[in-house]
């Protein structure tokens, strides 16, 4: 009968209007899809008292890093288990390490918990791993469970955000390994490489081998922890599953390197798109939200700030290239800055973006700004040979809400316009007349077709003079 032990430790134009709506819709749909994928049927932990009999609290974590949202959820589950007098807490995960998490505090919480904690690295068939902080969490558990194809290590670095090495992993890990009577050779392997489950079992570090949560509960029946024998009978055990809440799921996703990179690029790209449009629309709002989540991820993950600066510079140069409608040195400089910054965005090798993602994103940014946006701006300029000054006195129809800026349809083309009427805004379909210009923007005022001549009425009806 195996007995688990816890080691002691004390020490994360029209074309433009259509394109804008398309981009905004795409961003919102992407955000909604991400939220739906991150959500489960259970949005928050059950808080009612645990039922009679053997009660088990289970927190399955579906990949990702051990980051602040995950650490907070683990603490919450431990508190619920203590409050409700549960008999066991089970953690299941596969994790590539820790990011911006206070491991000293988390391990102390684990150590002080009066409820035994079992940690399973699995399930079988997923090549589960416990790297860095995830490995320390497994070593600190009362019951160390692992699937046959899982690995633990390397434990150094514990935290991917610990670029300067302020967390002396070898010293802290030694506390666990010494208490578990691990041979020095295996301790060195755990620090530097991924050690398979079979080697860990041979060294006596594994309490039980289980291929999933259900087999684990079966294996735990009769296991003794700190002098207490667990009784986990199928007809007597009551199980409660916990999950990250919606907000924590979203923040947890914000520690995924490619996800954060794409959010940052898309968010800034949509904000730059708004620069070329009248007013501030849905695309700009979606860009603000997307970029804000991206910035949160950059704060949590270890980044090279010069790499971030190059990515932002590249996007700004693309916007400049769009404004001057030129394909030349500025385009080349934007592409080089964006690609180099993307390839060196993260400070940890484990977070490095795949080359194909950097290449695909660079090409997409190039095509969007240099070709798509240039085409859009040319369409906004109106027909050849017609200037905004030629439109003074002409009638038109509002095609996008003027609040106060938007688009109006005049003489068969869309023009950027600013509303100067007494009302707050002009709705779509409102007849207007141009009474002045401000740069490339026409100034429009209310217009009554009933008081117009027949030619103006024809313009309003057909859009052509």
CORVENJO-V409192 format. One record per pair of residues at least 24 apart in sequence whose ideal C-beta (glycine too) atoms are under 8 Angstrom apart, sorted by the first residue. I is the first residue (numbers start at 0). GAP is how many residues later the second one is. D is the distance in Angstrom with one decimal. If there is no record, write none. Layout:
# CORVENJO-V409192
i=I gap=GAP d=D
i=I gap=GAP d=D
This chain:
# CORVENJO-V409192
i=0 gap=221 d=6.1
i=0 gap=222 d=6.7
i=0 gap=223 d=6.1
i=1 gap=205 d=5.0
i=1 gap=206 d=6.2
i=1 gap=221 d=6.0
i=2 gap=204 d=7.5
i=2 gap=220 d=7.3
i=2 gap=221 d=4.9
i=2 gap=222 d=7.0
i=3 gap=112 d=7.9
i=3 gap=114 d=7.6
i=3 gap=137 d=7.1
i=3 gap=138 d=4.8
i=3 gap=139 d=4.1
i=3 gap=140 d=6.1
i=3 gap=203 d=4.0
i=3 gap=219 d=7.1
i=3 gap=221 d=5.6
i=4 gap=137 d=7.4
i=4 gap=174 d=7.0
i=4 gap=175 d=6.5
i=5 gap=104 d=7.7
i=5 gap=105 d=6.3
i=5 gap=134 d=6.2
i=5 gap=135 d=6.9
i=5 gap=136 d=5.2
i=5 gap=220 d=7.9
i=6 gap=132 d=6.6
i=6 gap=133 d=6.3
i=6 gap=168 d=5.8
i=6 gap=169 d=3.9
i=6 gap=170 d=7.7
i=6 gap=171 d=7.5
i=6 gap=172 d=3.6
i=6 gap=173 d=6.0
i=7 gap=103 d=6.6
i=7 gap=167 d=6.6
i=7 gap=171 d=6.4
i=8 gap=95 d=7.4
i=8 gap=98 d=4.9
i=8 gap=99 d=7.0
i=8 gap=102 d=6.5
i=8 gap=131 d=6.7
i=8 gap=163 d=6.4
i=8 gap=166 d=5.2
i=8 gap=167 d=7.1
i=9 gap=98 d=7.7
i=10 gap=93 d=6.5
i=10 gap=160 d=7.4
i=10 gap=161 d=6.1
i=10 gap=164 d=7.4
i=11 gap=53 d=5.1
i=11 gap=54 d=6.8
i=11 gap=55 d=1.6
i=11 gap=56 d=5.1
i=11 gap=57 d=6.9
i=11 gap=58 d=6.9
i=11 gap=59 d=7.7
i=11 gap=86 d=6.8
i=11 gap=87 d=3.5
i=11 gap=88 d=4.8
i=11 gap=89 d=5.5
i=11 gap=149 d=7.8
i=11 gap=240 d=7.5
i=11 gap=243 d=4.5
i=11 gap=288 d=5.3
i=11 gap=289 d=7.9
i=12 gap=363 d=6.6
i=12 gap=364 d=8.0
i=12 gap=366 d=3.9
i=12 gap=367 d=3.7
i=12 gap=368 d=7.7
i=12 gap=369 d=7.8
i=12 gap=394 d=6.9
i=12 gap=400 d=7.5
i=12 gap=401 d=4.2
i=12 gap=402 d=7.8
i=12 gap=403 d=8.0
i=13 gap=365 d=6.9
i=13 gap=385 d=6.9
i=13 gap=393 d=7.0
i=13 gap=400 d=4.5
i=14 gap=360 d=6.8
i=14 gap=361 d=4.9
i=14 gap=364 d=4.4
i=14 gap=365 d=7.8
i=15 gap=260 d=7.1
i=15 gap=261 d=5.9
i=15 gap=360 d=4.4
i=15 gap=361 d=7.5
i=15 gap=363 d=6.9
i=15 gap=364 d=5.7
i=15 gap=391 d=7.9
i=16 gap=260 d=8.0
i=16 gap=382 d=7.2
i=16 gap=383 d=5.3
i=16 gap=390 d=5.9
i=16 gap=397 d=7.5
i=18 gap=254 d=7.8
i=18 gap=353 d=7.1
i=18 gap=357 d=5.8
i=19 gap=253 d=6.7
i=19 gap=254 d=7.8
i=19 gap=257 d=6.0
i=19 gap=261 d=5.9
i=19 gap=262 d=7.5
i=19 gap=263 d=4.7
i=20 gap=261 d=7.1
i=20 gap=262 d=7.6
i=22 gap=247 d=5.9
i=22 gap=250 d=6.4
i=22 gap=260 d=5.1
i=22 gap=263 d=7.8
i=23 gap=246 d=7.5
i=23 gap=257 d=6.9
i=23 gap=258 d=3.9
i=23 gap=259 d=4.1
i=23 gap=261 d=7.8
i=23 gap=262 d=5.1
i=26 gap=239 d=6.5
i=26 gap=243 d=6.3
i=26 gap=256 d=7.3
i=26 gap=259 d=3.9
i=26 gap=260 d=7.1
i=26 gap=263 d=6.0
i=27 gap=254 d=7.7
i=27 gap=258 d=5.6
i=29 gap=236 d=7.8
i=30 gap=255 d=7.3
i=30 gap=258 d=7.1
i=30 gap=259 d=7.0
i=33 gap=216 d=7.7
i=33 gap=219 d=6.6
i=33 gap=225 d=7.9
i=34 gap=211 d=7.3
i=34 gap=214 d=8.0
i=34 gap=215 d=6.7
i=37 gap=208 d=7.5
i=37 gap=211 d=4.0
i=37 gap=212 d=6.1
i=37 gap=214 d=7.7
i=37 gap=215 d=5.5
i=38 gap=207 d=5.9
i=38 gap=210 d=6.4
i=39 gap=203 d=5.4
i=41 gap=199 d=6.7
i=41 gap=200 d=7.9
i=41 gap=201 d=5.1
i=42 gap=200 d=7.7
i=42 gap=202 d=6.1
i=42 gap=203 d=5.4
i=43 gap=199 d=8.0
i=43 gap=201 d=4.9
i=43 gap=202 d=8.0
i=44 gap=31 d=6.6
i=44 gap=32 d=7.2
i=44 gap=35 d=6.4
i=44 gap=197 d=4.6
i=44 gap=198 d=7.3
i=44 gap=200 d=7.7
i=45 gap=194 d=5.6
i=45 gap=196 d=7.6
i=46 gap=33 d=7.3
i=48 gap=35 d=5.4
i=49 gap=34 d=4.0
i=49 gap=35 d=6.8
i=49 gap=36 d=5.5
i=49 gap=188 d=6.6
i=49 gap=190 d=6.7
i=50 gap=187 d=4.6
i=51 gap=186 d=7.7
i=52 gap=183 d=4.9
i=52 gap=184 d=6.6
i=52 gap=185 d=5.4
i=53 gap=33 d=5.0
i=53 gap=34 d=7.7
i=53 gap=176 d=7.7
i=53 gap=177 d=5.8
i=53 gap=178 d=6.0
i=53 gap=179 d=7.2
i=53 gap=182 d=5.5
i=53 gap=183 d=4.6
i=53 gap=184 d=6.9
i=54 gap=29 d=7.0
i=54 gap=30 d=7.5
i=54 gap=31 d=4.5
i=54 gap=32 d=5.6
i=54 gap=33 d=7.8
i=54 gap=182 d=7.5
i=54 gap=183 d=4.8
i=54 gap=184 d=7.8
i=54 gap=185 d=7.1
i=55 gap=30 d=6.8
i=55 gap=31 d=6.6
i=55 gap=32 d=4.7
i=55 gap=33 d=7.6
i=55 gap=34 d=6.1
i=55 gap=161 d=7.0
i=55 gap=176 d=7.3
i=55 gap=181 d=6.0
i=55 gap=182 d=7.2
i=55 gap=183 d=5.0
i=55 gap=184 d=7.3
i=56 gap=24 d=4.7
i=56 gap=29 d=5.1
i=56 gap=31 d=7.3
i=56 gap=32 d=4.8
i=56 gap=33 d=7.1
i=56 gap=58 d=7.8
i=56 gap=183 d=5.5
i=56 gap=185 d=6.3
i=57 gap=31 d=7.9
i=57 gap=32 d=4.6
i=57 gap=34 d=7.2
i=57 gap=155 d=6.5
i=57 gap=181 d=6.0
i=57 gap=182 d=7.0
i=57 gap=183 d=5.1
i=57 gap=184 d=6.8
i=58 gap=30 d=7.4
i=58 gap=31 d=7.2
i=58 gap=32 d=5.4
i=58 gap=33 d=7.4
i=58 gap=182 d=7.8
i=58 gap=183 d=4.6
i=58 gap=184 d=7.5
i=59 gap=32 d=4.5
i=59 gap=33 d=7.4
i=59 gap=153 d=6.9
i=59 gap=181 d=7.0
i=59 gap=183 d=7.6
i=60 gap=30 d=7.2
i=60 gap=31 d=6.8
i=60 gap=32 d=3.9
i=60 gap=34 d=7.2
i=60 gap=183 d=7.9
i=62 gap=30 d=7.7
i=62 gap=31 d=6.0
i=62 gap=32 d=7.3
i=63 gap=31 d=6.7
i=63 gap=32 d=7.9
i=63 gap=188 d=5.7
i=63 gap=189 d=7.6
i=63 gap=191 d=6.4
i=63 gap=192 d=6.6
i=64 gap=30 d=6.0
i=64 gap=31 d=6.2
i=64 gap=32 d=5.9
i=64 gap=33 d=6.2
i=64 gap=34 d=4.4
i=64 gap=68 d=8.0
i=64 gap=95 d=7.3
i=64 gap=190 d=5.1
i=65 gap=27 d=7.8
i=65 gap=29 d=5.4
i=65 gap=31 d=7.1
i=65 gap=32 d=4.3
i=65 gap=33 d=7.3
i=65 gap=35 d=5.6
i=65 gap=40 d=8.0
i=65 gap=66 d=7.8
i=65 gap=67 d=4.5
i=65 gap=68 d=5.3
i=65 gap=71 d=6.6
i=66 gap=31 d=7.1
i=66 gap=32 d=4.7
i=66 gap=33 d=6.3
i=66 gap=34 d=5.8
i=66 gap=184 d=7.9
i=66 gap=185 d=6.2
i=66 gap=188 d=4.6
i=66 gap=233 d=6.5
i=67 gap=32 d=6.1
i=67 gap=33 d=5.8
i=67 gap=183 d=7.5
i=67 gap=232 d=7.3
i=68 gap=175 d=6.2
i=68 gap=179 d=4.0
i=68 gap=180 d=7.7
i=68 gap=182 d=4.6
i=68 gap=183 d=4.5
i=69 gap=31 d=7.6
i=69 gap=174 d=7.2
i=69 gap=178 d=7.8
i=69 gap=182 d=6.2
i=70 gap=30 d=4.8
i=70 gap=31 d=7.2
i=70 gap=34 d=8.0
i=70 gap=35 d=5.0
i=71 gap=176 d=6.8
i=72 gap=169 d=7.1
i=72 gap=171 d=5.3
i=72 gap=172 d=7.9
i=72 gap=175 d=6.1
i=73 gap=32 d=6.8
i=73 gap=35 d=7.5
i=73 gap=36 d=7.9
i=74 gap=31 d=7.4
i=74 gap=34 d=5.5
i=75 gap=166 d=7.7
i=76 gap=165 d=5.2
i=77 gap=31 d=6.0
i=77 gap=32 d=7.4
i=77 gap=35 d=4.9
i=77 gap=37 d=6.9
i=77 gap=39 d=7.5
i=79 gap=162 d=7.5
i=80 gap=32 d=7.3
i=80 gap=34 d=4.3
i=81 gap=31 d=6.6
i=81 gap=32 d=5.8
i=81 gap=33 d=5.8
i=85 gap=29 d=5.6
i=86 gap=28 d=7.1
i=86 gap=29 d=7.6
i=86 gap=143 d=7.0
i=87 gap=27 d=6.7
i=87 gap=28 d=5.5
i=87 gap=29 d=7.8
i=87 gap=30 d=6.3
i=87 gap=132 d=7.3
i=87 gap=142 d=6.5
i=87 gap=144 d=7.6
i=88 gap=24 d=7.2
i=88 gap=26 d=5.4
i=88 gap=27 d=7.1
i=88 gap=28 d=4.8
i=88 gap=29 d=7.1
i=89 gap=27 d=7.8
i=89 gap=28 d=4.9
i=89 gap=29 d=7.7
i=89 gap=30 d=6.7
i=89 gap=123 d=6.9
i=89 gap=126 d=6.9
i=89 gap=127 d=7.8
i=90 gap=26 d=6.8
i=90 gap=27 d=7.3
i=90 gap=28 d=4.6
i=90 gap=29 d=7.0
i=90 gap=46 d=7.5
i=90 gap=50 d=7.4
i=91 gap=27 d=7.6
i=91 gap=28 d=4.5
i=91 gap=30 d=6.4
i=91 gap=31 d=7.4
i=91 gap=121 d=5.9
i=91 gap=124 d=8.0
i=92 gap=26 d=7.8
i=92 gap=27 d=7.9
i=92 gap=28 d=7.2
i=92 gap=35 d=7.7
i=92 gap=37 d=7.5
i=92 gap=41 d=6.5
i=93 gap=27 d=6.6
i=93 gap=28 d=7.3
i=93 gap=32 d=6.0
i=93 gap=33 d=7.9
i=93 gap=34 d=3.5
i=93 gap=35 d=5.7
i=93 gap=36 d=7.3
i=93 gap=56 d=7.4
i=94 gap=34 d=7.1
i=94 gap=35 d=6.2
i=94 gap=36 d=6.6
i=94 gap=38 d=7.6
i=94 gap=39 d=3.6
i=95 gap=33 d=6.6
i=95 gap=35 d=5.1
i=95 gap=36 d=7.7
i=95 gap=38 d=7.5
i=95 gap=254 d=6.2
i=96 gap=34 d=4.4
i=96 gap=35 d=3.3
i=96 gap=36 d=5.9
i=96 gap=37 d=6.2
i=96 gap=60 d=7.3
i=96 gap=61 d=7.5
i=96 gap=62 d=7.3
i=96 gap=63 d=5.2
i=96 gap=253 d=6.7
i=97 gap=34 d=5.2
i=97 gap=35 d=2.6
i=97 gap=36 d=6.8
i=97 gap=60 d=5.9
i=97 gap=61 d=4.6
i=97 gap=62 d=6.8
i=98 gap=60 d=6.6
i=98 gap=61 d=5.2
i=98 gap=62 d=5.4
i=98 gap=156 d=5.2
i=98 gap=201 d=6.0
i=98 gap=202 d=6.1
i=98 gap=203 d=7.8
i=99 gap=59 d=6.9
i=99 gap=61 d=4.6
i=99 gap=155 d=8.0
i=99 gap=200 d=4.9
i=99 gap=201 d=7.7
i=100 gap=32 d=6.1
i=100 gap=58 d=6.5
i=102 gap=30 d=5.2
i=102 gap=33 d=6.2
i=102 gap=55 d=5.8
i=102 gap=56 d=6.8
i=102 gap=64 d=7.2
i=102 gap=69 d=7.9
i=105 gap=27 d=8.0
i=105 gap=31 d=7.2
i=106 gap=29 d=6.7
i=106 gap=30 d=7.3
i=106 gap=33 d=5.2
i=109 gap=27 d=7.1
i=109 gap=30 d=5.3
i=109 gap=31 d=7.0
i=110 gap=29 d=6.8
i=115 gap=26 d=4.4
i=115 gap=27 d=6.6
i=115 gap=109 d=4.5
i=115 gap=110 d=7.0
i=115 gap=112 d=7.4
i=115 gap=114 d=7.5
i=116 gap=24 d=4.9
i=116 gap=25 d=5.2
i=116 gap=26 d=7.1
i=117 gap=24 d=6.6
i=117 gap=25 d=3.6
i=117 gap=26 d=7.9
i=117 gap=27 d=5.8
i=117 gap=89 d=7.7
i=117 gap=98 d=7.1
i=117 gap=102 d=6.6
i=118 gap=24 d=7.2
i=118 gap=25 d=6.4
i=118 gap=26 d=6.6
i=119 gap=25 d=4.1
i=119 gap=26 d=7.0
i=119 gap=27 d=7.4
i=119 gap=90 d=6.2
i=119 gap=92 d=8.0
i=119 gap=93 d=6.9
i=119 gap=96 d=5.4
i=120 gap=24 d=7.3
i=120 gap=25 d=4.6
i=120 gap=26 d=6.6
i=120 gap=29 d=4.3
i=120 gap=30 d=7.9
i=120 gap=31 d=6.6
i=120 gap=76 d=7.8
i=121 gap=24 d=6.7
i=121 gap=25 d=3.4
i=121 gap=28 d=5.7
i=121 gap=88 d=6.9
i=121 gap=89 d=6.4
i=121 gap=90 d=6.1
i=121 gap=94 d=8.0
i=122 gap=24 d=5.6
i=122 gap=88 d=6.0
i=122 gap=89 d=4.0
i=122 gap=90 d=7.2
i=123 gap=24 d=6.0
i=123 gap=25 d=6.1
i=123 gap=87 d=3.7
i=123 gap=88 d=6.4
i=124 gap=24 d=7.0
i=126 gap=24 d=7.8
i=128 gap=65 d=6.4
i=130 gap=24 d=7.5
i=130 gap=63 d=7.4
i=130 gap=219 d=8.0
i=131 gap=24 d=7.4
i=131 gap=25 d=5.9
i=131 gap=26 d=4.8
i=131 gap=27 d=6.6
i=131 gap=28 d=6.9
i=131 gap=37 d=8.0
i=132 gap=25 d=5.0
i=132 gap=26 d=6.1
i=134 gap=55 d=7.0
i=135 gap=36 d=7.2
i=135 gap=37 d=6.8
i=135 gap=40 d=7.0
i=138 gap=34 d=7.6
i=138 gap=37 d=4.3
i=138 gap=38 d=7.6
i=138 gap=41 d=7.4
i=138 gap=66 d=7.5
i=139 gap=36 d=6.3
i=141 gap=83 d=4.9
i=141 gap=84 d=7.0
i=142 gap=64 d=4.6
i=142 gap=65 d=6.8
i=142 gap=77 d=6.9
i=142 gap=80 d=6.6
i=142 gap=82 d=6.3
i=143 gap=61 d=6.2
i=143 gap=62 d=5.6
i=143 gap=63 d=4.8
i=144 gap=61 d=7.3
i=144 gap=62 d=6.2
i=144 gap=63 d=5.0
i=144 gap=64 d=7.2
i=144 gap=65 d=5.0
i=144 gap=71 d=5.4
i=144 gap=74 d=7.5
i=145 gap=51 d=4.6
i=145 gap=54 d=6.6
i=145 gap=55 d=7.7
i=145 gap=60 d=5.5
i=145 gap=63 d=6.2
i=145 gap=64 d=7.6
i=146 gap=50 d=6.8
i=146 gap=62 d=7.3
i=146 gap=63 d=6.7
i=146 gap=64 d=5.0
i=146 gap=65 d=7.3
i=147 gap=49 d=5.7
i=147 gap=50 d=7.7
i=147 gap=61 d=6.4
i=147 gap=63 d=6.6
i=148 gap=48 d=7.2
i=149 gap=46 d=7.9
i=149 gap=47 d=5.2
i=150 gap=43 d=3.9
i=150 gap=44 d=6.1
i=150 gap=45 d=5.4
i=150 gap=46 d=7.0
i=151 gap=38 d=6.7
i=151 gap=42 d=7.2
i=151 gap=43 d=5.5
i=151 gap=45 d=7.9
i=151 gap=48 d=6.1
i=152 gap=36 d=6.9
i=152 gap=37 d=4.5
i=152 gap=38 d=7.1
i=152 gap=39 d=7.5
i=152 gap=40 d=5.8
i=152 gap=41 d=5.0
i=152 gap=42 d=4.9
i=153 gap=36 d=7.2
i=153 gap=37 d=6.2
i=153 gap=38 d=5.3
i=153 gap=39 d=5.5
i=153 gap=40 d=6.4
i=154 gap=35 d=5.4
i=154 gap=36 d=5.3
i=155 gap=35 d=4.8
i=155 gap=36 d=6.9
i=156 gap=191 d=7.9
i=159 gap=141 d=7.5
i=159 gap=142 d=5.8
i=159 gap=188 d=4.4
i=159 gap=190 d=6.0
i=159 gap=191 d=6.5
i=160 gap=139 d=7.3
i=160 gap=140 d=6.8
i=160 gap=141 d=4.5
i=160 gap=187 d=7.8
i=162 gap=139 d=5.3
i=162 gap=184 d=5.3
i=162 gap=185 d=7.5
i=179 gap=24 d=7.3
i=179 gap=25 d=6.0
i=249 gap=43 d=7.4
i=250 gap=45 d=7.1
i=253 gap=39 d=5.7
i=253 gap=40 d=7.9
i=253 gap=42 d=5.2
i=253 gap=43 d=4.1
i=253 gap=46 d=6.6
i=254 gap=42 d=6.4
i=254 gap=45 d=5.4
i=254 gap=46 d=6.1
i=255 gap=41 d=7.7
i=256 gap=44 d=6.4
i=256 gap=88 d=8.0
i=256 gap=89 d=5.8
i=256 gap=94 d=4.3
i=256 gap=95 d=7.8
i=256 gap=96 d=6.4
i=257 gap=95 d=6.1
i=257 gap=96 d=7.6
i=257 gap=99 d=5.8
i=258 gap=38 d=7.4
i=259 gap=33 d=7.7
i=259 gap=34 d=5.4
i=259 gap=37 d=3.2
i=259 gap=38 d=6.5
i=259 gap=41 d=6.5
i=260 gap=33 d=7.8
i=260 gap=81 d=7.0
i=260 gap=84 d=6.2
i=260 gap=92 d=6.0
i=260 gap=96 d=7.5
i=260 gap=100 d=7.5
i=261 gap=99 d=7.1
i=262 gap=27 d=5.1
i=262 gap=28 d=7.2
i=262 gap=30 d=5.3
i=262 gap=31 d=3.8
i=262 gap=34 d=7.0
i=263 gap=27 d=6.4
i=263 gap=30 d=3.4
i=263 gap=31 d=7.2
i=263 gap=33 d=7.6
i=263 gap=34 d=7.0
i=263 gap=44 d=8.0
i=263 gap=47 d=7.2
i=264 gap=29 d=8.0
i=264 gap=46 d=7.0
i=264 gap=50 d=7.2
i=264 gap=96 d=6.0
i=264 gap=100 d=6.9
i=265 gap=24 d=5.5
i=266 gap=24 d=2.8
i=266 gap=25 d=7.4
i=266 gap=26 d=7.7
i=266 gap=27 d=5.5
i=267 gap=44 d=6.6
i=267 gap=47 d=5.1
i=268 gap=46 d=6.4
i=268 gap=96 d=6.9
i=268 gap=99 d=6.8
i=268 gap=100 d=7.9
i=271 gap=43 d=6.3
i=271 gap=44 d=7.5
i=271 gap=46 d=7.6
i=271 gap=47 d=4.5
i=271 gap=97 d=7.8
i=272 gap=100 d=7.1
i=274 gap=44 d=6.6
i=275 gap=43 d=8.0
i=275 gap=46 d=7.0
i=275 gap=47 d=7.6
i=275 gap=97 d=6.8
i=275 gap=100 d=7.4
i=275 gap=101 d=6.2
i=277 gap=127 d=3.3
i=277 gap=128 d=5.6
i=277 gap=129 d=7.0
i=277 gap=138 d=5.0
i=277 gap=139 d=7.3
i=277 gap=140 d=7.3
i=277 gap=163 d=7.0
i=278 gap=124 d=6.0
i=278 gap=125 d=7.5
i=278 gap=126 d=4.4
i=278 gap=127 d=6.2
i=300 gap=45 d=6.4
i=300 gap=47 d=8.0
i=300 gap=50 d=6.3
i=301 gap=44 d=6.4
i=301 gap=45 d=4.1
i=301 gap=46 d=5.1
i=301 gap=49 d=7.1
i=302 gap=42 d=6.0
i=302 gap=43 d=5.7
i=302 gap=44 d=6.1
i=303 gap=40 d=5.5
i=303 gap=41 d=6.7
i=303 gap=42 d=7.1
i=303 gap=43 d=5.2
i=305 gap=35 d=7.8
i=305 gap=38 d=7.7
i=306 gap=33 d=7.8
i=306 gap=34 d=4.7
i=306 gap=35 d=7.6
i=306 gap=36 d=7.9
i=306 gap=37 d=4.1
i=306 gap=38 d=4.4
i=306 gap=39 d=7.6
i=307 gap=33 d=6.9
i=307 gap=37 d=6.4
i=308 gap=32 d=7.0
i=309 gap=27 d=4.8
i=309 gap=28 d=7.1
i=309 gap=30 d=5.6
i=309 gap=31 d=2.8
i=309 gap=34 d=7.6
i=310 gap=26 d=7.7
i=310 gap=27 d=5.9
i=310 gap=30 d=3.8
i=310 gap=31 d=5.8
i=310 gap=34 d=6.6
i=311 gap=29 d=7.8
i=312 gap=24 d=4.9
i=312 gap=25 d=7.9
i=312 gap=28 d=7.3
i=313 gap=24 d=2.8
i=313 gap=25 d=7.6
i=313 gap=27 d=6.1
i=313 gap=51 d=7.4
i=314 gap=50 d=6.8
i=314 gap=54 d=8.0
i=317 gap=47 d=6.0
i=317 gap=48 d=7.3
i=317 gap=50 d=8.0
i=317 gap=51 d=3.7
i=317 gap=52 d=7.0
i=318 gap=50 d=6.5
i=320 gap=48 d=6.4
i=320 gap=49 d=6.1
i=321 gap=47 d=5.0
i=321 gap=48 d=7.0
i=321 gap=51 d=4.4
i=321 gap=52 d=5.8
i=321 gap=55 d=6.7
i=322 gap=54 d=7.9
i=324 gap=49 d=5.3
i=324 gap=52 d=6.8
i=324 gap=53 d=7.3
i=326 gap=43 d=6.1
i=330 gap=35 d=7.5
i=330 gap=39 d=5.9
i=333 gap=32 d=7.8
i=333 gap=35 d=7.7
i=334 gap=27 d=6.3
i=334 gap=31 d=5.8
i=337 gap=24 d=5.6
i=337 gap=27 d=6.1
i=378 gap=35 d=7.3
i=379 gap=34 d=6.8
i=379 gap=35 d=7.7
i=379 gap=36 d=6.2
i=379 gap=60 d=8.0
i=380 gap=59 d=7.6
i=381 gap=31 d=4.5
i=381 gap=32 d=7.6
i=381 gap=33 d=5.8
i=382 gap=28 d=7.6
i=382 gap=29 d=7.2
i=382 gap=30 d=5.4
i=385 gap=25 d=7.2
i=385 gap=27 d=7.5
i=387 gap=27 d=7.1
i=387 gap=49 d=4.5
i=387 gap=51 d=8.0
i=387 gap=52 d=6.2
i=387 gap=53 d=7.5
i=387 gap=54 d=5.5
i=388 gap=48 d=6.0
i=390 gap=24 d=6.7
i=390 gap=43 d=4.7
i=390 gap=46 d=7.4
i=390 gap=51 d=5.4
i=391 gap=42 d=5.3
i=391 gap=43 d=6.8
i=391 gap=44 d=6.5
i=391 gap=45 d=6.7
i=391 gap=50 d=8.0
i=392 gap=40 d=7.0
i=392 gap=41 d=6.4
i=392 gap=42 d=7.6
i=393 gap=39 d=7.0
i=393 gap=40 d=5.2
i=393 gap=65 d=7.1
i=393 gap=71 d=7.7
i=394 gap=36 d=6.4
i=394 gap=37 d=7.0
i=394 gap=38 d=5.0
i=394 gap=39 d=7.9
i=394 gap=52 d=5.5
i=394 gap=54 d=7.4
i=394 gap=57 d=6.7
i=394 gap=61 d=4.9
i=394 gap=64 d=5.5
i=394 gap=65 d=5.5
i=395 gap=35 d=7.6
i=395 gap=36 d=5.4
i=395 gap=37 d=7.3
i=395 gap=38 d=6.8
i=395 gap=48 d=6.9
i=395 gap=63 d=7.8
i=395 gap=64 d=7.7
i=396 gap=32 d=6.4
i=396 gap=33 d=7.3
i=396 gap=34 d=6.3
i=396 gap=35 d=7.3
i=396 gap=63 d=6.3
i=396 gap=66 d=7.4
i=397 gap=28 d=5.0
i=397 gap=29 d=6.7
i=397 gap=30 d=5.5
i=397 gap=31 d=6.3
i=397 gap=32 d=4.4
i=397 gap=34 d=6.1
i=398 gap=29 d=6.4
i=399 gap=28 d=6.6
i=400 gap=24 d=5.9
i=400 gap=25 d=7.0
i=400 gap=26 d=6.2
i=400 gap=27 d=6.0
i=401 gap=24 d=4.1
i=401 gap=28 d=7.8
i=401 gap=30 d=8.0
i=401 gap=42 d=7.2
i=404 gap=36 d=7.0
i=407 gap=24 d=5.9
i=407 gap=34 d=7.0
i=407 gap=36 d=6.0
i=408 gap=54 d=5.6
i=409 gap=24 d=6.9
i=409 gap=32 d=7.5
i=409 gap=49 d=8.0
i=409 gap=53 d=8.0
i=410 gap=48 d=6.9
i=410 gap=52 d=7.2
i=410 gap=53 d=6.3
i=410 gap=54 d=5.3
i=411 gap=51 d=5.1
i=411 gap=52 d=4.6
i=414 gap=27 d=5.4
i=415 gap=24 d=6.2
i=415 gap=25 d=4.8
i=415 gap=26 d=7.1
i=416 gap=24 d=6.5
i=416 gap=25 d=4.9
i=416 gap=26 d=7.4
i=416 gap=27 d=4.9
i=417 gap=24 d=7.4
i=417 gap=25 d=5.5
i=417 gap=26 d=7.1
i=418 gap=25 d=6.2
i=419 gap=24 d=6.7
i=419 gap=25 d=5.4
i=420 gap=24 d=5.5
i=420 gap=25 d=4.8
i=421 gap=24 d=7.8
i=430 gap=29 d=5.9
